[in-house]
């Protein structure tokens, strides 16, 4: 690749899986100019990142960097990855406050998600024990603190989902308790039993379908 003679903008998507990649870059930008990276909303442009390259000075030193694509289960990957960092508390009291704040943040995020899902603004995704096991193994490889954080997140999610007013869940049972408190009499046992049994069958069917999908994704 030769030095550009004028500023150029590229945002071209590769037409197929890459087999090799080489790029030239890294000359010092003249004072007052420089490469800048502009991130735009996906609704504005079809491709994501646009890079403006400045005019290269005559004495610029060229550097050739070979980039090797990496094969993954979902295709080819090329690029950079962020460094992950953990933060926590320096005392028991701070840890308790931090745990309460984090728990409320997760619950608030789930409530917001349910609201967006009911409006059709968010796609609902479910995972089986197969996918959860994969995520758990990944967190263990990063450290036990990540694994315990995942366990806490799963516990909050299960508690939240269990309180949803759906048949076969505790939230569904609370609906009948509320009906009894308002009406002054319990709902017919046959009706309540039929609703909970139907919900249980549907729930088991959903678990089987999601588990089968996650198993097939492994191959």
CORURTA-V539401 format. One record per backbone hydrogen bond with DSSP energy under -0.5 kcal/mol. CO is the residue of the C=O (numbers start at 1). NH is the residue of the N-H. If there is no record, write none. Layout:
((CO;NH) (CO;NH))
//
This chain:
((4;56) (8;53) (10;51) (21;67) (23;65) (25;63) (30;33) (36;38) (36;52) (37;39) (38;40) (38;50) (41;44) (41;45) (48;40) (50;38) (51;10) (51;53) (52;36) (53;8) (57;60) (60;62) (63;25) (63;65) (65;23) (65;67) (66;68) (67;21) (67;69) (70;77) (72;75) (75;72) (77;70) (91;95) (92;96) (93;97) (94;98) (95;99) (96;100) (97;101) (98;102) (99;103) (100;104) (101;105) (102;106) (103;107) (104;108) (105;109) (106;110) (107;111) (108;112) (109;113) (110;114) (111;115) (112;116) (113;117) (114;118) (115;119) (116;121) (116;122) (117;120) (128;132) (129;133) (130;134) (131;135) (132;136) (133;137) (134;138) (135;139) (136;140) (137;141) (138;142) (139;143) (143;146) (143;147) (144;148) (145;149) (146;150) (147;151) (148;152) (149;153) (150;154) (151;155) (152;156) (153;157) (154;158) (155;159) (156;160) (157;161) (158;162) (159;163) (160;163) (161;164) (162;171) (164;166) (166;169) (166;172) (169;173) (170;174) (171;175) (172;176) (173;177) (174;178) (175;179) (176;180) (177;181) (178;182) (179;183) (180;184) (188;192) (189;193) (190;194) (191;195) (192;196) (193;197) (194;198) (195;199) (196;200) (197;201) (198;202) (199;203) (200;204) (201;205) (202;206) (203;207) (204;208) (205;209) (206;210) (207;211) (208;212) (209;213) (210;214) (211;215) (212;216) (213;217) (215;218) (216;219))
//
